[in-house]
């Protein structure tokens, strides 16, 4: 991992793991928005969310923050797809231009708004996670 987690992130991870049983790989804290983005191990998304969203709802109450959960993948294209879910992604191309890794994401026309998210928050989440975990400098929707 090319990033360090601080005391707050470690505390949120420990609490979330104890509440859900899911293994968390990363945590991004947005204090101003009162939000956490938690990246869970591949296969742990169901554990993290729980039946009908019960576990993630309990974690929201206990932590007092809005929580978004993303499933990790060693495959950068898969991680980007997971970060943009539930938007329908038809393909992800990762290219290198001028020494920078870029991802071009093909999104079905009807799902473009969903991929971008309110105020651009979904695409921003995908960009942050792609950079943090796979060194991809930017993500573009096509």
C-alpha angles and dihedrals in degrees: 000000000000096000139067128228119220129217093270093052092047091050093050091047093050092048094046092048092050091049097046110021089231120130112238120210099181142008129198116195123204104186096180092055093037089234139136129197110202122192111206129195119271109277094022098091092095091050091048095050099036129199108327090353092296098140097046090046091052090048090051090054095046096044095038092224138106107254131207118188123204125185113233124231132184085218107082092209091054093048090052090049090050092049091052096046134161088034112099108247117194096187147343123214119192114200137171118230124174091345094308127113111227131181123213112198121200107213125184108253094242090054099049092099090048091050092050094044130196108324090356092290098139095051090045090053090051091048093049094048094044090053095043097047105027108019093244107155099201143009122210129191116223 
